[in-house]
Amino acid sequence: MKTDLRLYGFMGETEPESGLLPAVVLSQQKDLYRVICENGETSARVSGKLRFAAERPEDFPTVGDHLLIDYQRDGESRIEKLLPRRSAFQRLDPSSSGHAAQTAAANFDYVFVMQSLNQDFNPRRLERYLTLGWQSGGTPVVLLTKLDLCGDPELMIAQACALAAGVDVLPVSAVTGEGLEEVRALLAPGKTAVFLGSSGVGKSSLVNALMGSEVMDTGGIRQDDDKGRHTTTYRQLLLLPTGGCVIDTPGMRELGMWDVRGGLEESFADVTRFLGQCRFSDCTHGNEPGCAIWEAIRDGQLSRTRWDSYRKLQKEAKYADDKEAFLRDRQQKHKSIAKYQRTLKKSGKVKY
């Protein structure tokens, strides 16, 4: 019986090509891929033609990608074509010294942004993950894990709801099962979610709970800092008994921002609604009169913490997008400040 790729999110978005079969990437370990096509699972490598045509690291397949392969019943198949992605999660490629993007997962419907309800709960990290989630093209959903380990979760739940306006926030426990039905309801047949969260946040435990079996190794809680141990070592896509799919990714404590301008607009809508409302069109949101941002902060309509977070992530994104332009702008700013200080010194208004 042929495998139904619609369960894996493939909806026939390309015309068949002679001799090639549609396939979905299930896992990746370096340059070896495990893919599934109508004939079942097989191992595959990128063809020389595709490798030569790829101009950037993100042009290579990743987990969740839809492909056309030259299927080989005996031996390794060849990946001949990477099909367009409807969504993709990217971060700075650690091996590129911050000059290129790395695609960690593709073709998902939801981004399960995960934070644990223990000492690892971090509002600023949640803002970063939400920004990346919106930028990916998927729909973010906040999962607050380890509910069974938190005696008083209400404050953290309220904080998450405030930061994730318009996003579902679901407290869950892989141990007691609380909240899992709401998660399963999202993962209908043909729907895929990618897990995004720090090491030890409970992704593997949640996958096991959703699968109904121990398919992933789990780590315990370190006693010294109440953080979990990292257990996932490579990305993989799993088909759930309910018909939906999940993509589990290795935990990432530090996430570089990569082209997240659209994500910032979504995750910081409470901030961006004031942009463009200043008295002067070239307002830098510093000490200019009529600055809508600072008026909103003084009036209590906008929190200073949120504004600072927005500016920090915006600066990271600009730096990642064009390091040379960022450094030129910073150098020009320092020159302008030095020139202004020299002018004041000559006028006698400031003494050093």
C-alpha positions in Angstrom: 0.0 0.0 0.0 1.3 3.4 -1.0 2.2 6.0 1.7 -0.3 8.9 1.9 2.0 12.0 1.9 -0.9 14.2 2.7 -0.5 13.1 6.3 2.9 14.7 6.3 1.6 18.0 5.0 2.3 17.4 1.3 -0.7 18.5 -0.7 0.5 17.9 -4.3 1.8 21.4 -4.7 3.9 20.5 -7.7 3.4 18.8 -11.1 5.1 15.3 -11.3 8.4 15.2 -13.2 9.4 12.2 -15.2 11.1 9.5 -13.1 11.0 11.6 -9.9 8.8 11.0 -6.8 7.5 13.5 -4.3 9.0 13.1 -0.8 9.2 14.7 2.7 12.3 15.0 4.8 11.8 13.1 8.1 15.3 13.6 9.6 18.8 14.9 8.8 22.2 13.9 10.2 24.8 16.0 8.5 24.5 15.3 4.7 22.4 12.1 5.1 18.6 12.5 5.0 15.8 10.1 5.9 12.8 10.8 3.6 9.4 9.3 3.0 7.8 8.9 -0.4 4.9 6.8 -1.7 7.1 3.7 -1.5 7.9 4.3 2.2 11.0 5.5 3.9 14.4 5.6 2.3 17.8 7.3 2.9 18.9 10.0 0.5 21.6 12.5 -0.3 21.6 15.7 -2.3 22.4 15.2 -6.0 25.5 16.8 -7.5 23.3 18.9 -9.7 21.3 20.4 -6.8 24.5 20.8 -4.7 26.1 22.8 -7.5 23.0 25.0 -8.0 22.6 25.8 -4.3 24.0 29.3 -3.6 23.3 29.6 0.1 23.2 27.2 3.1 19.4 27.6 3.3 19.1 26.3 -0.3 19.8 22.8 1.1 17.0 20.6 2.4 16.0 20.4 6.0 13.5 18.5 8.1 9.9 19.0 6.8 11.0 20.0 3.3 9.1 18.7 0.3 11.3 17.3 -2.4 11.4 15.4 -5.7 13.7 12.4 -5.5 15.2 9.8 -7.8 14.0 6.8 -5.8 16.3 3.8 -5.5 14.7 0.7 -4.1 18.2 -0.7 -3.3 20.7 1.9 -2.0 20.5 5.6 -1.4 18.0 7.8 -3.3 19.0 11.2 -4.8 17.4 14.5 -3.9 17.0 16.2 -7.2 14.8 19.2 -6.4 13.8 21.2 -3.4 10.2 22.5 -3.6 9.1 26.0 -2.5 8.5 26.3 1.3 5.3 27.7 2.7 7.0 28.4 6.0 10.6 28.1 7.4 12.3 28.6 10.7 15.7 30.2 10.3 18.5 31.3 12.6 22.1 32.5 12.3 24.3 29.7 11.1 26.8 29.1 13.9 29.4 27.8 11.4 29.2 31.0 9.2 30.4 33.5 11.8 27.0 35.1 11.6 27.1 35.8 7.9 24.4 33.3 6.7 21.1 31.8 7.7 20.5 28.2 8.7 17.1 26.6 8.0 16.1 24.4 10.9 12.6 23.3 9.8 10.2 23.9 7.0 6.6 23.5 5.9 4.9 23.7 9.3 1.6 25.2 10.3 2.3 26.0 13.9 5.3 27.1 15.9 4.9 25.7 19.5 6.9 28.3 21.4 7.8 26.5 24.6 8.6 27.9 28.1 8.7 25.8 31.3 6.9 26.9 34.4 9.9 26.7 36.7 13.0 28.8 37.2 13.7 28.6 33.4 10.7 30.9 32.6 12.1 33.9 30.9 9.9 36.7 29.4 12.7 38.2 27.3 13.4 34.8 25.7 9.7 34.3 25.1 9.7 37.6 23.2 12.6 36.4 21.0 10.9 33.1 20.3 7.6 34.8 19.4 9.4 37.1 17.0 11.1 34.2 15.3 7.8 32.3 15.3 5.9 35.1 13.5 8.7 35.6 11.0 8.7 31.9 10.0 5.3 32.0 8.4 3.7 29.6 10.9 1.2 30.5 13.6 2.8 30.8 17.1 1.2 28.9 20.0 2.8 29.3 23.5 3.0 26.1 25.4 3.9 26.5 29.1 5.3 23.1 30.1 6.0 21.3 33.4 2.7 22.6 34.9 3.0 19.8 37.4 6.3 21.2 38.8 4.8 24.7 39.5 2.7 25.2 42.6 1.6 28.8 41.6 1.7 29.3 37.8 -0.9 32.1 37.6 1.6 34.9 37.5 3.8 33.4 34.8 0.7 32.5 32.7 -0.5 36.1 33.0 2.9 37.3 31.9 2.9 35.0 28.9 -0.6 36.1 27.9 0.4 39.8 28.1 3.5 39.2 25.9 1.7 37.0 23.4 -1.4 39.1 22.7 -3.6 37.3 20.1 -1.7 34.0 20.6 -3.1 30.9 22.3 -1.3 30.3 25.6 -1.7 26.7 26.8 -0.3 25.4 30.1 0.5 21.7 29.8 2.0 18.8 31.7 3.4 15.8 30.0 3.2 14.0 33.3 -0.5 14.6 34.3 -1.8 15.1 30.7 -3.3 18.4 31.6 -3.7 20.6 28.5 -2.7 17.9 26.0 -6.2 17.6 24.5 -6.0 21.3 23.4 -2.6 20.6 21.8 -3.9 17.4 20.0 -6.9 19.4 18.7 -4.4 21.7 16.8 -2.6 18.7 15.3 -5.3 17.4 12.9 -4.3 15.1 10.0 -2.1 17.0 7.6 -1.1 19.7 10.1 2.5 20.1 11.3 4.0 21.9 14.3 7.6 22.7 15.0 8.8 22.9 18.6 10.9 26.0 19.5 12.4 26.2 23.0 15.5 26.0 25.1 17.3 22.9 26.1 15.4 20.9 28.8 12.1 22.8 28.3 10.3 19.4 28.0 10.0 19.0 24.3 10.9 15.3 24.3 8.6 14.5 27.2 5.8 16.3 25.3 6.5 14.4 22.1 6.3 11.1 24.1 3.0 12.1 25.6 1.5 13.0 22.2 2.9 9.8 20.6 1.6 7.6 23.5 5.0 5.8 23.7 8.6 6.5 24.6 10.0 7.5 21.3 12.4 10.2 22.6 15.0 10.1 25.4 14.2 12.5 28.2 16.5 14.1 30.8 15.9 14.8 34.4 16.0 18.2 36.2 19.4 19.5 37.4 19.1 20.2 41.1 21.4 23.2 41.1 19.4 25.4 38.7 16.1 23.7 38.1 16.8 23.4 34.4 16.4 20.3 32.3 19.1 18.4 30.5 19.4 18.7 26.7 18.3 15.4 25.1 17.4 15.9 21.5 20.5 15.7 19.3 19.1 16.1 15.8 16.0 17.4 14.1 13.2 15.0 13.1 9.6 14.9 11.9 7.3 12.4 13.6 3.8 11.3 12.6 1.4 11.3 15.5 -1.3 8.6 16.1 -3.9 11.4 15.6 -2.5 12.1 12.0 -0.7 15.3 12.6 3.1 15.8 12.7 5.6 17.4 15.0 9.1 18.5 14.3 11.4 18.3 17.3 14.6 20.4 17.2 17.7 20.5 19.4 17.3 23.1 22.1 18.9 26.5 21.6 19.8 28.6 24.6 21.0 31.5 22.4 19.2 32.4 19.3 20.6 34.9 16.7 18.1 37.1 15.0 17.9 36.7 11.2 15.8 38.9 9.0 12.9 39.2 11.5 11.4 42.5 10.6 8.0 41.0 9.8 8.2 39.0 13.0 8.9 42.2 15.1 5.8 43.8 13.6 3.6 40.9 14.8 5.1 40.1 18.1 5.5 43.8 19.2 2.2 45.2 17.8 1.8 47.1 21.1 5.0 49.0 20.3 4.8 49.4 16.5 1.3 50.9 16.6 3.0 54.1 18.0 5.6 54.2 15.2 4.9 56.8 12.6 2.8 58.9 15.0 5.6 61.2 16.1 5.5 65.0 15.4 8.6 64.7 13.2 8.8 62.0 10.5 12.5 61.5 11.2 12.1 61.1 14.9 14.8 58.9 16.4 12.7 58.3 19.6 15.3 59.9 21.7 14.7 63.4 23.2 12.8 64.9 20.4 9.6 66.8 21.3 6.4 65.2 20.2 7.8 61.6 20.2 4.8 59.3 20.3 6.8 56.4 21.8 7.9 58.4 24.9 4.5 60.0 25.3 3.0 56.5 25.4 5.6 55.4 28.0 4.8 58.4 30.2 1.1 57.9 29.8 1.4 54.2 30.8 0.1 53.0 27.4 3.5 51.3 26.6 5.9 49.7 29.0 9.5 50.9 29.0 10.6 47.2 29.2 8.7 46.4 26.0 10.3 49.3 24.2 13.7 48.4 25.3 13.2 44.8 24.2 11.9 45.9 20.8 14.9 48.2 20.3 17.3 45.4 21.3 15.9 42.8 19.0 15.6 45.4 16.2 19.3 46.2 16.6 20.2 42.5 16.5 18.1 42.0 13.4 19.8 45.0 11.7 23.2 43.8 12.6 22.4 40.3 11.3 21.0 41.6 8.1 23.9 43.8 7.2 26.9 43.9 9.6 28.8 46.4 7.5 25.9 48.9 7.3 25.3 48.5 11.0 28.9 49.3 11.9 29.0 52.2 9.5 25.9 53.7 11.1 27.3 53.2 14.6 30.6 54.8 13.5 28.8 57.8 12.0 26.8 58.2 15.2 29.9 58.3 17.3 31.5 60.9 14.9 28.4 63.1 15.2 28.5 62.9 19.0 32.2 63.7 19.0 31.6 66.7 16.7 28.8 68.0 18.9 31.0 67.7 22.0 33.8 69.6 20.3 31.4 72.4 19.3 30.2 72.7 22.9 33.7 72.8 24.1 34.7 75.6 21.8 31.6 77.6 22.8 32.6 77.4 26.4 29.2 75.8 27.4 30.9 72.6 28.5 34.2 72.3 30.4 36.1 69.1 30.5 
